[in-house]
Amino acid sequence: MLSNLNGINTSVYNIQPARANANAGVSVSKPKNNSIAPSFMSYNTVNVAKTTLTSQEDIKKFTDVSSNLDNEGKKALDYMLKSGLLLNNKSNDKSSTLDNLHKIITNKRADGLNAAVILNDTVKTIAKPSIITQHFGNIPEQYMPAIKEYDSSAKEINNSGCCVAASIEYNLASQLPAEFARVAEGLSSEKMSATKTIDLNNLCENKEDAKWLLDNFKIPYQMKENNKADVVLAPDKNAIIRAHIQTIDKDELERSPLDVLMQSTFMNVGSQQTYNSLNDIRVASFGPGDRGLVEIEKTFTESVVTDTNKTAVTFQDVQEVTDANGNPAAKLTGYRATDKTIKRSIINSLADGQNVIIGYTAVDNDNKIIGGHEITIVGAKTTADGKLIFVCNDTDDDSPELVEYHEDYLVPKIHHVGLPTEIVEADSRLKSIA
């Protein structure tokens, strides 16, 4: 929960796009065909409900959607129906995944977007959320002069700062497929926005504090009855340029047009509407640096996008220092919780059916922080010697598959996590930053 945000030192650590080699010094194996059965949760926590098309309306929608998909998309759509994802209606307005997929092809898309491309991207992402990537696509040489004239700051992006946004995109697709499809439809529509009703209690216990957050994050909103508000989620104005380029010139392992729109929107939510898709830069407000999101911004964004009550918990003590050139730097000086406490908090969240987005650090021989990254823990299993293997999704590992990390490798690197507030409140050994 983001209460008492005023006066909190949020400059402890900014998750930057430069990331350490996650495979260094650890044996990592990847699940084959999602065959790993974690001990505490399944990778898709959507409750299976309807798996059969029963109404003529749904049958027609299914046929219309299927006819606009490629062969891979058709297979993904069939899987979604059989798994209960397609008719799931756990969205903000109770519309189903199928309802929103159908809107993508029946309602006009924004100029520069292709309805069939957005539809295929949405279907394939819901069927397999681990395909989400934060890798920016290149700007073709022939377009760069015109884009530079429009915005001189535009540039090629090698290391994206969108790991937080991509992780939130993954969570939305894997746990709320109908809402993911609804947001995808809105962001790619002519209005290029999605309106969402949120419970202000998921931001703060106090209504006025929640409104203060919305005001300071510059989220357009309209107050409603019963302590609720309608918020508007929208990408930055330059996102359509990146999305159009990815529509006509997407290479392997690059972001889809849908990834562009989703990640730009979530970066915009967390950066007080200051994100620029053409240079991957935002205006620093709640923390240092102009790339990525700090943990308070990440927690606010996750709480708004999923309409859930999250609390950011910091596990590492970090001291602000200067490097050899006199520039600001950070040093890992200790830990605020034991490994046992950290593992328990993650396991409790998984058992509650919620993935855990974590921010981890990489340090040099002097414990100076040289990089950081955000990934999502989606499951865990126990080895023969009682140790944990965490099953994770990494949006920056050049692979569309989940990956495993041994607890001895991952746990000491965890700087912060976003946990369900009720889990934090139930465990007095957890120290939140808010």
MIMAR-628835 format. One record per residue: residue in three letters; z, y, x of N, C-alpha, C in turn. Coordinates in steps of 0.05 Angstrom, whole numbers, plus 5000, padded with zeros to 4 digits. Atoms other than C-alpha are relative to their C-alpha. Example, Ala and Ser with C-alpha at 12.3 -4.5 7.8 and 13.67 -1.06 7.14 Angstrom:
ALA500049765018515649105246500050245018SER499949764984514349795273501450224985
This chain:
MET500049765017500050005000500050255018LEU500449774984498150685026501850244992SER498249785006504251075005500950145025ASN498949844978507251615050498050035023LEU502049974979500751715087500350265016ASN499649754986502452435104502049965023GLY498250004977505552485173500049745016ILE500050254985504051775194498150025024ASN501750004976501251705265497949784997THR502150205004494651365251498249985024SER501849994977491751485320500749785020VAL499250214981494850855350497649865012TYR502250164990488350485355497650014982ASN502449985016481350585332498249765007ILE501750234995477149955324497250105007GLN502649904991470950115364497949775000PRO502150205002464249755362499849825024ALA500150174977464649505433501949764997ARG498350235005467148795427500149825024ALA499750194978469748285476498549754994ASN501350265004466447615487502049824987ALA498150155016469947225433500249715009ASN500050284992468246555465501249965028ALA499050034973471146705533502649855001GLY497550144994476346215556501149834977VAL499050165022476745825492497849824990SER501950185011473345225463499650064970VAL500649925028469945445399497849824989SER502150155014466145005351499550124973LYS500749885025462445205289499749784979PRO500350195021462744855222497149924995LYS502750095006456644445204499849984969ASN500550005029454044585134502550044983ASN497549945015460844865113501649744994SER498850265006463544155119503049995006ILE497150004994470444345146501650054976ALA498249965023475944275095502650125011PRO497649884990481344785113502449914984SER497650115013488444605097501050184978PHE498649815018490245235058498250124978MET501749885020484145465020497149915004SER502850054997476845355007498750255008TYR501449764990471745835036499150174977ASN500749845023469746054967502249964980THR497650025017475746214924499450074971VAL500749945028471946354860500549764983ASN499450225018474545934803497549914986VAL502350105014469145484776500450014970ALA499849995029467845624703497549884988LYS502450105012461145574670497949925021THR502050104981455945164707497449924985THR502350075016450945074650499050234984LEU501149795016446245564617499949914971THR499850095027447745524543498650184980SER501349825019444846144510497150055008GLN502849944994437546314504499750255017GLU500149754984438946994533500449945030ASP499550074972441846694597497849835011ILE502250164990436246184602497650185007LYS502249814994431146754599500650165025LYS499349854976434947154651499749835025PHE500250184978435346554696497049965008THR502850044995427846434689498750255013ASP501049744989426247174702500850045029VAL499049974973430647194764498649805019SER501150214984428046534791497150065008SER502849954996420846754784499550225021ASN500249794981422147334831501249935027LEU498750094975425346914886498049835016ASP501550184983422246564946501349724998ASN499050275002423445824956502949985009GLU497250014991429845934995501850134980GLY498549875020432246414942500449834975LYS499750185023430845914887502149785005LYS498050204994435045394922502850124999ALA497449875001440645894930500950054972LEU499449955028440246074856501049754986ASP499250255012440745344836502849935009TYR497350054990446845264881502050174986MET498149825013450045874850500649914971LEU499550105028449145584780501849765001LYS498450254999451944904799502950045010SER497349954989457845204836501750194983GLY498549825017459845684781499850295008LEU500249724990458046314820498250174982LEU502049855014452146514777501050114973LEU499049915026455746554710502850115001ASN497449874996462146824739499850284991ASN500049735010463947474705502450165009LYS497749854990469747714747499150255014SER500949744989466748404756501550224986ASN498649775010469249094742499550064970ASP500749955028465649134675499649744984LYS500250265012465948384659497249894998SER502850114999458448294671499949775019SER500150234982456447644703498150055023THR501849984978452947534768497149994991LEU502750025011446747324729499150264986ASP500649755013447047954687499050215020ASN500649794981446948394748497549945017LEU502550074987441548004784497650074983HIS502249945018437148084723499550314999LYS500449715000438348844723498550095025ILE501449924975435748874795497049994996ILE502950025003428848644773499050134975THR500949875025428648984705500350305000ASN499649714997431249674724498750105026LYS501449884977427750134773501950025024ARG498549974975430050124845499450275012ALA500449754987430750734889497450005016ASP502549984985424450994923500549895029GLY499850124974423250604987501149725000LEU498950275002426549964962498149824983ASN501650195014423249334936501949824984ALA498150155018426548994876500249705008ALA500050284993424448294898501649955026VAL498550034975427248404968503050034995ILE497149965006433948674942501049754985LEU499250245016434248084892500449765019ASN499850234982432947564946502450035019ASP497749954982437947894993502749954985THR497550035016443347904938500649714995VAL499650285007442347184917500849845025LYS499550154976442246914988502750075012THR497449914989448347325008502349884985ILE497850125016452547084950500249705005ALA500050284995450446364963501149935027LYS499050054973452146425037500750275013PRO499149744990456147055054500050035030SER499849984970456446885128497450095012ILE502449894989449247125135500250315003ILE499649714997451847845130500350075030THR499849924972450948205196500250315001GLN499849714996452548895223497950105020HIS502049924980446548905271498050194988PHE502049805009442449535260497249905008GLY502850064993434949455259498950235016ASN501349794984430549845307498450184982ILE501849815014426750455284497349985013PRO502750034988419250315294499150265013GLU500849774984416250785345498450214984GLN501649815015411351085295501650174981TYR498349855019417051315250501950195013MET497949854986421651605302499550305001PRO500449714999418352295310500750144974ALA499449885026418752445236502949994993ILE497150035005425852185231501650195018LYS498649824982428052585292499750294991GLU500449735010424953205262501850054975TYR498249975023428953075198502950025008ASP497350004990435352925236499949945030SER500350034971435453045311502149815012SER498050194989441652595319499249714996ALA500850285005437851975296499549865026LYS500450154975437751425348500149704994GLU499850295001437150685361502949925004ILE497250084999443750325351500249725013ASN499750264988445549765399502549864992ASN497450115009452849665383501050154976SER499249885025454549805311503050034998GLY497149965006461250095289500749914972CYS499650075028460649765221501449734996CYS498750265003464949145233502050004976VAL498249995023470149375181498449994974ALA501649995025464849535129498649744995ALA501350265003461148885142502049784991SER497950195008467648495136500850034971ILE499449955028469148825069497749914983GLU502450115014462048665047500249704997TYR499750295001463347935065502149924980ASN497950075019469747915026499150044971LEU500949945027466548224965498049784991ALA502050205007460747724966501349724997SER498950275001465147114979502149964979GLN497850035018470747254931499550134972LEU500749875026467747694876497050024997PRO502950005000460447494869498850174978ALA501049845022459447824801500250305007GLU499649724992462248484827498250075023PHE501949954978458148424891497250064989ALA502649965012451848354849499950264984ARG499949755015454048934805499850245018VAL500149784980455149394865497250015013ALA502650014988448649154897497950134981GLU501949885019444849344833500350304999GLY499649725001448050024830499150155024LEU500749864975447150214903497050015005SER502950014996439850014902498450124977SER501349885023438350344835499150285006GLU500949734997435251024825502350195005LYS497749824996442151344822501449945026MET498850084974444250984887503050045001SER497049995001451550924867501049794980ALA498750195018456350454832502750124992THR497549905010462050694788501949774995LYS498050215001468450284790502650104989THR497349935010474850314750502149865017ILE497950114983480850224795502850064989ASP497249965008488350164783501350165023LEU498849834979491850734820502449875013ASN497750144988497850274832499149845024ASN500950144977493449904881499650185025LEU500049814978493350534924502850095007CYS497349914997500350794914501649954975GLU498350045023506350684869500150264983ASN499949755012506351424854497250114993LYS502749915009500451694813499150245016GLU500849764986500452374848499249935029ASP500850084973500252034917497349875000ALA502550135002494451614894497750204997LYS502049795004490652234871499750165026TRP500249864974492352564938498249845019LEU501850174983488951974973497150034992LEU502849975009482752014930498950285007ASP500849734993482452764941499450035030ASN500349974971483352715017497849825011PHE502350174992478352145023497450104988LYS502449875012473652584982498349804983ILE501350185018472052024933499650134973PRO500349895027468852284869501449824980TYR498550175020473352054812500650154975GLN499349905026475152154740502449854990MET497650135009482152024715499649884972LYS500150145026482951534656502949954991GLU497350075010488751294614501149765016ASN498750234989493750764637499949995030ASN499849994971494051004709497549895013LYS502550094989486750844722498150235005ALA501949804993480951234751497349875004ASP502750084993473451164754499250135026VAL500949894974471051244826497149945004VAL502950044995463951314850499649925029LEU500650104973461750904910497050055005ALA502849934994455351144944499650005030PRO500649984971452051085012499450295008ASP500749734991450751695055497050054995LYS502749935008444252065042497849895018ASN501950104981440851775104499749694998ALA500150295001442151045086497349904989ILE502550095012435751005045497849985021ILE502050014978431751145109500349745015ARG499550264987434950555144499349774982ALA500650225019434350115082497049974997HIS502950025002426950285075498849875024ILE501050124975425650115148500549705000GLN499350295000429249445140498449854978THR501750125021425049315077497349935011ILE502850054990418449365115499949905028ASP500150074972420449195186502649875010LYS497550144993426448725188499449775019ASP500250224981427048265248502349814996GLU497950205002431247635254502650115012LEU497249924992438847755261500550294995GLU499449725007438148475236501050014971ARG498949955027441448765174497749994979SER501849985022438048675108500250284988PRO499749745014436649295065502650014984LEU497550015015442549075022502450045019ASP497949964980447049035084500250305006VAL500049714993444949755101501550164978LEU498849855022446850015032503049954997MET497150075003453449635027501650125023GLN498449914978455849805097500150305002SER500049715000453750535093502050104979THR498249925021457550585027502949975008PHE497250054993463950285054500950175023MET499449814979463550705117500550284988ASN499749745012462751315073502650024985VAL497550005014468751125030502350055020GLY497849994981473151045092500050255018SER500249784981470651655130499850274986GLN499949755015471652195077497150104995GLN502849935007464152185059498550135023THR501249874977462152385130498249825017TYR501550194984458351775154497050075000ASN502949964997451151835180498749755009SER501350264993446951205179498050025022LEU502049974979441951495228501150005028ASN498850014973446851535285502649845001ASP497550165001452751095262502550155008ILE497749834993457551675270501250124975ARG498549875021462851955225501750225012VAL498249794990467352565230502949894999ALA497350114998474252355254501950184983SER498049855016479852545206502749875003PHE497450144999485352025201500649865027GLY499650134974484451765272498050105020PRO501749904978481051885339497349864999GLY502750124998473751745355498250064977ASP502049935021467451835315498549754991ARG501450245009465451105305502149804990GLY498250205011468550535266502050134981LEU497949905018474550605219502749925011VAL497250084992481950625237501249844977GLU498950195019486550155201500850124973ILE499449885026488850645147497550044983GLU502649965014481650805130498949734990LYS500950275008480050065129501549904976THR498450105022485849905083499450154974PHE500849845024484050475035497449904989THR502650095009476850245032500249724987GLU499750275011478749515021501450014973SER498549985025483649704966498250114978VAL501849885020478450134930497849814992VAL502450175005472549654937500849754984THR499350255013476349034914502150054978ASP497949945020481449394869502449825002THR497650164995487149014901501950165017ASN497949864986493649224932500449895028LYS499850094972493249165007501850185016THR498449854981497949375062499149935028ALA500750034972496049485134502549945017VAL497750074983500849135182499149985029THR500749994971500649275257501949815015PHE498550194985502848725304500250075030GLN499949934972501449035372501150285004ASP499249734992504949625405498050105021VAL502149894983499750075437500950285008GLN499249744989501250675482497550165008GLU502249834993496551255490500350085029VAL500049944971494751355564497350145006THR502649894991489051655605498849815020ASP501350184980483951275646499750155026ALA500349894973481951415718498550274999ASN501549745002477451985695501450204982GLY498449815016482852315653499349994971ASN500750035028479952085587502149854984PRO498050155016484351845530499449704999ALA500350295001485551095531502549894987ALA497750145013490350585502500749765016LYS499050224985494650055533501949834982LEU498350195015497749435501502749975014THR497450004987505249475515501949794989GLY498250205011508248945470499249924972TYR500650105026508548605403502350054981ARG498049945021512248775338500849754984ALA499450245015512348065312499549765017THR500450254985512747355338497449874990ASP502450155008506746895337500549854974LYS499350155024510346495283499850184975THR500249815023510947105238497250084994ILE502849935004503747305249498549774985LYS501450235012501246605232500949964971ARG499050045027505746555171498850204980SER501149795017503147215143497249944992ILE502950065005495946985149499949764981ILE500050245016497346295120500850064971ASN499249935026501046595061497850144984SER502249865013495147045046497849814992LEU502150205006490246465050500949834976ALA498950165022494746055004499950144974ASP500149835024494546634955497050044991GLY502849995007486946554954498650255010GLN501249754990485447184995499449975030ASN500849994972481547235060501750225014VAL498549804984484747645116498250135021ILE501549854979480948175154501950095021ILE498349944977483948255223498550185019GLY501049854978482948755278501249905026TYR498950114975483548465348499150175024THR500549844976483648775417499149825023ALA500550124974480848595485501150185021VAL498749844979484548825547499149925027ASP500750074972483248855622502549895014ASN497750114986487948605676502550175000ASP497749825002492349215668500950054971ASN499449985029492849115592498950254988LYS501549775012488349725581498149884979ILE501850105022484649625515497150095007ILE502849954992477249575531498149964976GLY501750035024474749425461501549874978GLY498750125023476349175392497849924980HIS501950105020473048835333501649914975GLU498950105025474348645261498549754991ILE501250245010473147945235501749914975THR498650095024475347565172500849715003ILE499050275001479746955171499749894972VAL500650115027477446515113501349734995GLY498750255003481245875125501549915025ALA498550104977485645475172500549704997LYS499350295001486944745190501849945024THR498050084980492044385232498949795019THR500850204981490544005296502049785002ALA498250234997493743345316502750085013ASP497649914987498843725359501550224984GLY498649815016500844185302499150285003LYS501049734996496944785325498050074978LEU501949915020492545195279497350075011ILE502749914994485045285281499350194977PHE500849815021482845915243497049994997VAL502849995006476145895209499350294993CYS500549715003473046585213497150074995ASN502749895002467046995195499950245018ASP500449784981464447465249497250114994THR502549885007459047955229498450105024ASP501349894976457148095301499749785021ASP500150224981456447405333497349865002ASP502750104998448947295326499749724987SER500150265013450246695280500650044970PRO499549995029449846605204502149804991GLU498150205006455246075208502950105005LEU497249944994462846095207500749895027VAL499250084973466546005272503049945000GLU497150084998473245695293501250125025TYR498449904977478546005338502749865001HIS497350124997484745655365502050224999GLU497949805003491246015350500850115027ASP499149904974492946065425498150225010TYR501949804992486646475434500250254983LEU500449785018486546905372502650154994VAL497549875010493847055352500950225019PRO499149784982495747455416498250245000LYS501949785000489647895406500150164974ILE500149875026491148095334501650265001HIS498749735001492648845330501150064972HIS499149955027493048915255498549834980VAL501250165021491548555190500350164974GLY499749895027490548755117501049774983LEU498750215015495248345074500550084971PRO499149935027496748304999502850125002THR497449854998502548794989502349824992GLU497850175009506748274953500949815022ILE499350184977506547825015501650165020VAL498549834980508848405060502850054989GLU497349935012514448595012501849764999ALA498350245001516847875009501049915027ASP499350084973517347815084501150245015SER498749774987522348295116499350015029ARG500750004971519748095185497450135006LEU502649874996513048435173500550304999LYS499849714999512549165193497350124993SER502449875008507349565157499850285012ILE500349734989504350225180500050204977ALA499949825023504850505110501849894979
